[in-house]
Amino acid sequence: MFTALAPRLLPAYDLAVHRLTGGRLLPSSLLIDTVILITTGHRTGQQRATPLCAHHGGDGSWLVVASNFGQPHHPAWSTNLLHTPTARLTHQNRTITVTARQLTEEDKTLLRNRILTTVPIYDTYAARARPHRDIRVFHLAPHP
């Protein structure tokens, strides 16, 4: 039940509260480091805002995991990044432009600890999604 409702309800709730508080509160960030990623829709060209669990690297980069709660399909924001890798990321009322690069399987192995910090139940989601897809993970580097 949770995995059926969460992908629709949690992001909408986060965005609504974030908007109503003028960007001061993002409910998910009370539990885990959360950002808002603004991508460009690959079909519409419209800006799309999505709250995501993320891990901040010491070099200013971020990791985001397209787990989609282990659902059988990739989240739209990840497809948007594949088509337009330049996006905006908001964290604690600070917005930066980032460039996304999808991690290879080798990269994911090397960065496994950061991935598990980002989404502690990554392995559960990966197992649930695996018959249908491999979970995409993106490295978001600050745009110069």
Disulfide bonds with the S-S distance in Angstrom:
none
